[in-house]
């Protein structure tokens, strides 16, 4: 296995710069769309309309990028594709706050404090748990946990590449489960109910319909990810060689000075003040950040939909407060300079995202991914097998399609009206089908280049190893992806076979 992963790394690192890779993929999509368009490739299917939540008949055909409409689309959408790429705004916004926290010294002090108070054996488990739970903040987990995991490992003399891999596996590989209800759950449950009512008009599941399975999955995956890191990834990487870094690493001193300790106290006061403000905005029934129609706080509410703003403010307020206490930021100009420095360092990543956004937009426009998903789903639907084998086959199909269509909502809008009614007729509860979808939709996020944050992961890895490339990241993530997929699927199969309740 180690020789195989080393081979994957060597071959992967022989490929060109990620920008060139995506330019090649764009060319392939353009040519493939033209060829399939000539043959009139198309499919007809049922789907859930995301606006009306009604089941509707739809037909999807391959759209060529080399006809008049396709050429016009590529020409006119160059800037809109980039501006509509959510990851860009999220990354810049998060880094504005994180830049203040990092430049003030708060991040370094917090990591060293964590290292000082936490047992050495627990670090992997703590970071894995935090990474999985970070999905409550949507994609912000990528931007927050990845750099922290690398720094934390470096601070205790462990290989920071292993920390990055652990963080990425935690955030990406278990993205659809959490111990808390998150905005994604509301959409997935709503689509599930729409599909279930095709069989039973009175069928309905709630937001917590997968709660017990999700909680157990979080604990299970935390232990599994930490185990893979400790027994597979770190032994393969060996001791870290600082000479391979890009020269921006600290000295690794874990001792906190009196000024840094005072800064942490100030940061705590700032955090408490911010939490009080948000408590006033969210806890009262009239809170402006509650859903104006239902009054709910969890689910589809302004607070949950804008949670990234809360994350940004946490970094900004605590970072500034730490800077005042530690004496590292004395004026507002210092804070602004920290923001500017953070954004300036994103130049290469923003350019990569510009090219990536074009590829994603072209791939979506051509409908190639949708046609492939429907073809695989249709083949599985027509297979004459039992309920449990069908559920496991469904997990496999979702995982394969996730390499091409990473959006959890878009895939479920297609798969729900096909598999929920089919499996309900075989005696399977709709919440079991949704749980199966969660298992299949997550692991492949860690190795698909269509995950916008895969490129960001490559950038973080190159900070610690300037010779690293795409192959390095893939070889690091393959053990996580394989074992998470196999053992999580096994957990699901046992759960279904025993008949345990999925949630409340």
Secondary structure as a PSIPRED ss2 file (coil, helix, strand):
# PSIPRED VFORMAT (PSIPRED V4.0)

   1 X C   1.000  0.000  0.000
   2 X H   0.000  1.000  0.000
   3 X H   0.000  1.000  0.000
   4 X H   0.000  1.000  0.000
   5 X H   0.000  1.000  0.000
   6 X H   0.000  1.000  0.000
   7 X H   0.000  1.000  0.000
   8 X H   0.000  1.000  0.000
   9 X H   0.000  1.000  0.000
  10 X H   0.000  1.000  0.000
  11 X H   0.000  1.000  0.000
  12 X H   0.000  1.000  0.000
  13 X H   0.000  1.000  0.000
  14 X C   1.000  0.000  0.000
  15 X C   1.000  0.000  0.000
  16 X C   1.000  0.000  0.000
  17 X C   1.000  0.000  0.000
  18 X H   0.000  1.000  0.000
  19 X H   0.000  1.000  0.000
  20 X H   0.000  1.000  0.000
  21 X H   0.000  1.000  0.000
  22 X H   0.000  1.000  0.000
  23 X H   0.000  1.000  0.000
  24 X H   0.000  1.000  0.000
  25 X H   0.000  1.000  0.000
  26 X H   0.000  1.000  0.000
  27 X H   0.000  1.000  0.000
  28 X H   0.000  1.000  0.000
  29 X H   0.000  1.000  0.000
  30 X H   0.000  1.000  0.000
  31 X H   0.000  1.000  0.000
  32 X H   0.000  1.000  0.000
  33 X H   0.000  1.000  0.000
  34 X H   0.000  1.000  0.000
  35 X H   0.000  1.000  0.000
  36 X H   0.000  1.000  0.000
  37 X H   0.000  1.000  0.000
  38 X H   0.000  1.000  0.000
  39 X C   1.000  0.000  0.000
  40 X C   1.000  0.000  0.000
  41 X C   1.000  0.000  0.000
  42 X E   0.000  0.000  1.000
  43 X E   0.000  0.000  1.000
  44 X E   0.000  0.000  1.000
  45 X E   0.000  0.000  1.000
  46 X E   0.000  0.000  1.000
  47 X E   0.000  0.000  1.000
  48 X E   0.000  0.000  1.000
  49 X C   1.000  0.000  0.000
  50 X C   1.000  0.000  0.000
  51 X C   1.000  0.000  0.000
  52 X C   1.000  0.000  0.000
  53 X C   1.000  0.000  0.000
  54 X C   1.000  0.000  0.000
  55 X E   0.000  0.000  1.000
  56 X E   0.000  0.000  1.000
  57 X E   0.000  0.000  1.000
  58 X E   0.000  0.000  1.000
  59 X E   0.000  0.000  1.000
  60 X E   0.000  0.000  1.000
  61 X E   0.000  0.000  1.000
  62 X C   1.000  0.000  0.000
  63 X C   1.000  0.000  0.000
  64 X C   1.000  0.000  0.000
  65 X C   1.000  0.000  0.000
  66 X C   1.000  0.000  0.000
  67 X C   1.000  0.000  0.000
  68 X H   0.000  1.000  0.000
  69 X H   0.000  1.000  0.000
  70 X H   0.000  1.000  0.000
  71 X H   0.000  1.000  0.000
  72 X H   0.000  1.000  0.000
  73 X H   0.000  1.000  0.000
  74 X H   0.000  1.000  0.000
  75 X H   0.000  1.000  0.000
  76 X H   0.000  1.000  0.000
  77 X C   1.000  0.000  0.000
  78 X H   0.000  1.000  0.000
  79 X H   0.000  1.000  0.000
  80 X H   0.000  1.000  0.000
  81 X H   0.000  1.000  0.000
  82 X H   0.000  1.000  0.000
  83 X H   0.000  1.000  0.000
  84 X C   1.000  0.000  0.000
  85 X C   1.000  0.000  0.000
  86 X H   0.000  1.000  0.000
  87 X H   0.000  1.000  0.000
  88 X H   0.000  1.000  0.000
  89 X H   0.000  1.000  0.000
  90 X H   0.000  1.000  0.000
  91 X H   0.000  1.000  0.000
  92 X H   0.000  1.000  0.000
  93 X H   0.000  1.000  0.000
  94 X H   0.000  1.000  0.000
  95 X H   0.000  1.000  0.000
  96 X H   0.000  1.000  0.000
  97 X H   0.000  1.000  0.000
  98 X H   0.000  1.000  0.000
  99 X H   0.000  1.000  0.000
 100 X H   0.000  1.000  0.000
 101 X H   0.000  1.000  0.000
 102 X H   0.000  1.000  0.000
 103 X H   0.000  1.000  0.000
 104 X H   0.000  1.000  0.000
 105 X C   1.000  0.000  0.000
 106 X H   0.000  1.000  0.000
 107 X H   0.000  1.000  0.000
 108 X H   0.000  1.000  0.000
 109 X H   0.000  1.000  0.000
 110 X H   0.000  1.000  0.000
 111 X H   0.000  1.000  0.000
 112 X H   0.000  1.000  0.000
 113 X H   0.000  1.000  0.000
 114 X H   0.000  1.000  0.000
 115 X H   0.000  1.000  0.000
 116 X H   0.000  1.000  0.000
 117 X H   0.000  1.000  0.000
 118 X C   1.000  0.000  0.000
 119 X C   1.000  0.000  0.000
 120 X H   0.000  1.000  0.000
 121 X H   0.000  1.000  0.000
 122 X H   0.000  1.000  0.000
 123 X H   0.000  1.000  0.000
 124 X H   0.000  1.000  0.000
 125 X H   0.000  1.000  0.000
 126 X H   0.000  1.000  0.000
 127 X H   0.000  1.000  0.000
 128 X H   0.000  1.000  0.000
 129 X H   0.000  1.000  0.000
 130 X H   0.000  1.000  0.000
 131 X H   0.000  1.000  0.000
 132 X H   0.000  1.000  0.000
 133 X H   0.000  1.000  0.000
 134 X H   0.000  1.000  0.000
 135 X H   0.000  1.000  0.000
 136 X H   0.000  1.000  0.000
 137 X H   0.000  1.000  0.000
 138 X C   1.000  0.000  0.000
 139 X C   1.000  0.000  0.000
 140 X H   0.000  1.000  0.000
 141 X H   0.000  1.000  0.000
 142 X H   0.000  1.000  0.000
 143 X H   0.000  1.000  0.000
 144 X H   0.000  1.000  0.000
 145 X H   0.000  1.000  0.000
 146 X H   0.000  1.000  0.000
 147 X H   0.000  1.000  0.000
 148 X H   0.000  1.000  0.000
 149 X H   0.000  1.000  0.000
 150 X H   0.000  1.000  0.000
 151 X H   0.000  1.000  0.000
 152 X H   0.000  1.000  0.000
 153 X H   0.000  1.000  0.000
 154 X H   0.000  1.000  0.000
 155 X H   0.000  1.000  0.000
 156 X C   1.000  0.000  0.000
 157 X C   1.000  0.000  0.000
 158 X C   1.000  0.000  0.000
 159 X C   1.000  0.000  0.000
 160 X H   0.000  1.000  0.000
 161 X H   0.000  1.000  0.000
 162 X H   0.000  1.000  0.000
 163 X H   0.000  1.000  0.000
 164 X H   0.000  1.000  0.000
 165 X H   0.000  1.000  0.000
 166 X H   0.000  1.000  0.000
 167 X H   0.000  1.000  0.000
 168 X H   0.000  1.000  0.000
 169 X H   0.000  1.000  0.000
 170 X H   0.000  1.000  0.000
 171 X H   0.000  1.000  0.000
 172 X H   0.000  1.000  0.000
 173 X H   0.000  1.000  0.000
 174 X C   1.000  0.000  0.000
 175 X C   1.000  0.000  0.000
 176 X C   1.000  0.000  0.000
 177 X C   1.000  0.000  0.000
 178 X C   1.000  0.000  0.000
 179 X C   1.000  0.000  0.000
 180 X C   1.000  0.000  0.000
 181 X C   1.000  0.000  0.000
 182 X C   1.000  0.000  0.000
 183 X H   0.000  1.000  0.000
 184 X H   0.000  1.000  0.000
 185 X H   0.000  1.000  0.000
 186 X H   0.000  1.000  0.000
 187 X H   0.000  1.000  0.000
 188 X H   0.000  1.000  0.000
 189 X H   0.000  1.000  0.000
 190 X H   0.000  1.000  0.000
 191 X H   0.000  1.000  0.000
 192 X H   0.000  1.000  0.000
 193 X H   0.000  1.000  0.000
 194 X H   0.000  1.000  0.000
 195 X H   0.000  1.000  0.000
 196 X H   0.000  1.000  0.000
 197 X C   1.000  0.000  0.000
 198 X C   1.000  0.000  0.000
 199 X C   1.000  0.000  0.000
 200 X C   1.000  0.000  0.000
 201 X C   1.000  0.000  0.000
 202 X C   1.000  0.000  0.000
 203 X C   1.000  0.000  0.000
 204 X C   1.000  0.000  0.000
 205 X C   1.000  0.000  0.000
 206 X C   1.000  0.000  0.000
 207 X C   1.000  0.000  0.000
 208 X C   1.000  0.000  0.000
 209 X C   1.000  0.000  0.000
 210 X C   1.000  0.000  0.000
 211 X H   0.000  1.000  0.000
 212 X H   0.000  1.000  0.000
 213 X H   0.000  1.000  0.000
 214 X H   0.000  1.000  0.000
 215 X H   0.000  1.000  0.000
 216 X H   0.000  1.000  0.000
 217 X H   0.000  1.000  0.000
 218 X H   0.000  1.000  0.000
 219 X H   0.000  1.000  0.000
 220 X H   0.000  1.000  0.000
 221 X H   0.000  1.000  0.000
 222 X H   0.000  1.000  0.000
 223 X H   0.000  1.000  0.000
 224 X H   0.000  1.000  0.000
 225 X H   0.000  1.000  0.000
 226 X H   0.000  1.000  0.000
 227 X H   0.000  1.000  0.000
 228 X H   0.000  1.000  0.000
 229 X H   0.000  1.000  0.000
 230 X H   0.000  1.000  0.000
 231 X H   0.000  1.000  0.000
 232 X H   0.000  1.000  0.000
 233 X H   0.000  1.000  0.000
 234 X H   0.000  1.000  0.000
 235 X H   0.000  1.000  0.000
 236 X H   0.000  1.000  0.000
 237 X H   0.000  1.000  0.000
 238 X C   1.000  0.000  0.000
 239 X C   1.000  0.000  0.000
 240 X C   1.000  0.000  0.000
 241 X C   1.000  0.000  0.000
 242 X H   0.000  1.000  0.000
 243 X H   0.000  1.000  0.000
 244 X H   0.000  1.000  0.000
 245 X C   1.000  0.000  0.000
 246 X C   1.000  0.000  0.000
 247 X C   1.000  0.000  0.000
 248 X C   1.000  0.000  0.000
 249 X C   1.000  0.000  0.000
 250 X C   1.000  0.000  0.000
 251 X C   1.000  0.000  0.000
 252 X C   1.000  0.000  0.000
 253 X C   1.000  0.000  0.000
 254 X C   1.000  0.000  0.000
 255 X C   1.000  0.000  0.000
 256 X C   1.000  0.000  0.000
 257 X C   1.000  0.000  0.000
 258 X H   0.000  1.000  0.000
 259 X H   0.000  1.000  0.000
 260 X H   0.000  1.000  0.000
 261 X H   0.000  1.000  0.000
 262 X H   0.000  1.000  0.000
 263 X H   0.000  1.000  0.000
 264 X H   0.000  1.000  0.000
 265 X H   0.000  1.000  0.000
 266 X H   0.000  1.000  0.000
 267 X H   0.000  1.000  0.000
 268 X H   0.000  1.000  0.000
 269 X H   0.000  1.000  0.000
 270 X H   0.000  1.000  0.000
 271 X H   0.000  1.000  0.000
 272 X H   0.000  1.000  0.000
 273 X H   0.000  1.000  0.000
 274 X H   0.000  1.000  0.000
 275 X H   0.000  1.000  0.000
 276 X H   0.000  1.000  0.000
 277 X H   0.000  1.000  0.000
 278 X H   0.000  1.000  0.000
 279 X H   0.000  1.000  0.000
 280 X H   0.000  1.000  0.000
 281 X H   0.000  1.000  0.000
 282 X H   0.000  1.000  0.000
 283 X C   1.000  0.000  0.000
 284 X C   1.000  0.000  0.000
 285 X C   1.000  0.000  0.000
 286 X C   1.000  0.000  0.000
 287 X C   1.000  0.000  0.000
 288 X C   1.000  0.000  0.000
 289 X C   1.000  0.000  0.000
 290 X C   1.000  0.000  0.000
 291 X C   1.000  0.000  0.000
 292 X C   1.000  0.000  0.000
 293 X C   1.000  0.000  0.000
 294 X C   1.000  0.000  0.000
 295 X C   1.000  0.000  0.000
 296 X C   1.000  0.000  0.000
 297 X C   1.000  0.000  0.000
 298 X C   1.000  0.000  0.000
 299 X C   1.000  0.000  0.000
 300 X C   1.000  0.000  0.000
 301 X C   1.000  0.000  0.000
 302 X H   0.000  1.000  0.000
 303 X H   0.000  1.000  0.000
 304 X H   0.000  1.000  0.000
 305 X H   0.000  1.000  0.000
 306 X C   1.000  0.000  0.000
 307 X H   0.000  1.000  0.000
 308 X H   0.000  1.000  0.000
 309 X H   0.000  1.000  0.000
 310 X H   0.000  1.000  0.000
 311 X H   0.000  1.000  0.000
 312 X H   0.000  1.000  0.000
 313 X H   0.000  1.000  0.000
 314 X H   0.000  1.000  0.000
 315 X H   0.000  1.000  0.000
 316 X H   0.000  1.000  0.000
 317 X H   0.000  1.000  0.000
 318 X H   0.000  1.000  0.000
 319 X H   0.000  1.000  0.000
 320 X H   0.000  1.000  0.000
 321 X H   0.000  1.000  0.000
 322 X H   0.000  1.000  0.000
 323 X H   0.000  1.000  0.000
 324 X H   0.000  1.000  0.000
 325 X H   0.000  1.000  0.000
 326 X H   0.000  1.000  0.000
 327 X C   1.000  0.000  0.000
 328 X C   1.000  0.000  0.000
 329 X C   1.000  0.000  0.000
 330 X C   1.000  0.000  0.000
 331 X C   1.000  0.000  0.000
 332 X H   0.000  1.000  0.000
 333 X H   0.000  1.000  0.000
 334 X H   0.000  1.000  0.000
 335 X H   0.000  1.000  0.000
 336 X H   0.000  1.000  0.000
 337 X H   0.000  1.000  0.000
 338 X H   0.000  1.000  0.000
 339 X H   0.000  1.000  0.000
 340 X H   0.000  1.000  0.000
 341 X H   0.000  1.000  0.000
 342 X H   0.000  1.000  0.000
 343 X H   0.000  1.000  0.000
 344 X H   0.000  1.000  0.000
 345 X C   1.000  0.000  0.000
 346 X C   1.000  0.000  0.000
 347 X H   0.000  1.000  0.000
 348 X H   0.000  1.000  0.000
 349 X H   0.000  1.000  0.000
 350 X H   0.000  1.000  0.000
 351 X H   0.000  1.000  0.000
 352 X H   0.000  1.000  0.000
 353 X H   0.000  1.000  0.000
 354 X H   0.000  1.000  0.000
 355 X H   0.000  1.000  0.000
 356 X H   0.000  1.000  0.000
 357 X H   0.000  1.000  0.000
 358 X H   0.000  1.000  0.000
 359 X H   0.000  1.000  0.000
 360 X H   0.000  1.000  0.000
 361 X H   0.000  1.000  0.000
 362 X H   0.000  1.000  0.000
 363 X H   0.000  1.000  0.000
 364 X H   0.000  1.000  0.000
 365 X H   0.000  1.000  0.000
 366 X H   0.000  1.000  0.000
 367 X C   1.000  0.000  0.000
 368 X H   0.000  1.000  0.000
 369 X H   0.000  1.000  0.000
 370 X H   0.000  1.000  0.000
 371 X H   0.000  1.000  0.000
 372 X H   0.000  1.000  0.000
 373 X H   0.000  1.000  0.000
 374 X H   0.000  1.000  0.000
 375 X H   0.000  1.000  0.000
 376 X H   0.000  1.000  0.000
 377 X H   0.000  1.000  0.000
 378 X H   0.000  1.000  0.000
 379 X H   0.000  1.000  0.000
 380 X H   0.000  1.000  0.000
 381 X H   0.000  1.000  0.000
 382 X C   1.000  0.000  0.000
 383 X C   1.000  0.000  0.000
 384 X C   1.000  0.000  0.000
 385 X C   1.000  0.000  0.000
 386 X C   1.000  0.000  0.000
 387 X H   0.000  1.000  0.000
 388 X H   0.000  1.000  0.000
 389 X H   0.000  1.000  0.000
 390 X H   0.000  1.000  0.000
 391 X H   0.000  1.000  0.000
 392 X H   0.000  1.000  0.000
 393 X H   0.000  1.000  0.000
 394 X H   0.000  1.000  0.000
 395 X H   0.000  1.000  0.000
 396 X H   0.000  1.000  0.000
 397 X H   0.000  1.000  0.000
 398 X H   0.000  1.000  0.000
 399 X H   0.000  1.000  0.000
 400 X H   0.000  1.000  0.000
 401 X H   0.000  1.000  0.000
 402 X H   0.000  1.000  0.000
 403 X C   1.000  0.000  0.000
 404 X C   1.000  0.000  0.000
 405 X C   1.000  0.000  0.000
 406 X C   1.000  0.000  0.000
 407 X C   1.000  0.000  0.000
 408 X H   0.000  1.000  0.000
 409 X H   0.000  1.000  0.000
 410 X H   0.000  1.000  0.000
 411 X H   0.000  1.000  0.000
 412 X H   0.000  1.000  0.000
 413 X H   0.000  1.000  0.000
 414 X H   0.000  1.000  0.000
 415 X H   0.000  1.000  0.000
 416 X H   0.000  1.000  0.000
 417 X H   0.000  1.000  0.000
 418 X H   0.000  1.000  0.000
 419 X H   0.000  1.000  0.000
 420 X H   0.000  1.000  0.000
 421 X H   0.000  1.000  0.000
 422 X H   0.000  1.000  0.000
 423 X H   0.000  1.000  0.000
 424 X H   0.000  1.000  0.000
 425 X C   1.000  0.000  0.000
 426 X C   1.000  0.000  0.000
 427 X C   1.000  0.000  0.000
 428 X C   1.000  0.000  0.000
 429 X C   1.000  0.000  0.000
 430 X H   0.000  1.000  0.000
 431 X H   0.000  1.000  0.000
 432 X H   0.000  1.000  0.000
 433 X H   0.000  1.000  0.000
 434 X H   0.000  1.000  0.000
 435 X H   0.000  1.000  0.000
 436 X H   0.000  1.000  0.000
 437 X H   0.000  1.000  0.000
 438 X H   0.000  1.000  0.000
 439 X H   0.000  1.000  0.000
 440 X H   0.000  1.000  0.000
 441 X H   0.000  1.000  0.000
 442 X H   0.000  1.000  0.000
 443 X H   0.000  1.000  0.000
 444 X H   0.000  1.000  0.000
 445 X H   0.000  1.000  0.000
 446 X H   0.000  1.000  0.000
 447 X C   1.000  0.000  0.000
 448 X C   1.000  0.000  0.000
 449 X C   1.000  0.000  0.000
 450 X C   1.000  0.000  0.000
 451 X C   1.000  0.000  0.000
 452 X H   0.000  1.000  0.000
 453 X H   0.000  1.000  0.000
 454 X H   0.000  1.000  0.000
 455 X H   0.000  1.000  0.000
 456 X H   0.000  1.000  0.000
 457 X H   0.000  1.000  0.000
 458 X H   0.000  1.000  0.000
 459 X H   0.000  1.000  0.000
 460 X H   0.000  1.000  0.000
 461 X H   0.000  1.000  0.000
 462 X H   0.000  1.000  0.000
 463 X H   0.000  1.000  0.000
 464 X H   0.000  1.000  0.000
 465 X C   1.000  0.000  0.000
 466 X C   1.000  0.000  0.000
 467 X C   1.000  0.000  0.000
 468 X C   1.000  0.000  0.000
 469 X C   1.000  0.000  0.000
 470 X H   0.000  1.000  0.000
 471 X H   0.000  1.000  0.000
 472 X H   0.000  1.000  0.000
 473 X H   0.000  1.000  0.000
 474 X H   0.000  1.000  0.000
 475 X H   0.000  1.000  0.000
 476 X H   0.000  1.000  0.000
 477 X H   0.000  1.000  0.000
 478 X H   0.000  1.000  0.000
 479 X H   0.000  1.000  0.000
 480 X H   0.000  1.000  0.000
 481 X H   0.000  1.000  0.000
 482 X H   0.000  1.000  0.000
 483 X H   0.000  1.000  0.000
 484 X H   0.000  1.000  0.000
 485 X H   0.000  1.000  0.000
 486 X H   0.000  1.000  0.000
 487 X H   0.000  1.000  0.000
 488 X H   0.000  1.000  0.000
 489 X H   0.000  1.000  0.000
 490 X H   0.000  1.000  0.000
 491 X H   0.000  1.000  0.000
 492 X H   0.000  1.000  0.000
 493 X H   0.000  1.000  0.000
 494 X H   0.000  1.000  0.000
 495 X H   0.000  1.000  0.000
 496 X H   0.000  1.000  0.000
 497 X H   0.000  1.000  0.000
 498 X H   0.000  1.000  0.000
 499 X C   1.000  0.000  0.000
 500 X C   1.000  0.000  0.000
 501 X C   1.000  0.000  0.000
 502 X C   1.000  0.000  0.000
 503 X C   1.000  0.000  0.000
 504 X C   1.000  0.000  0.000
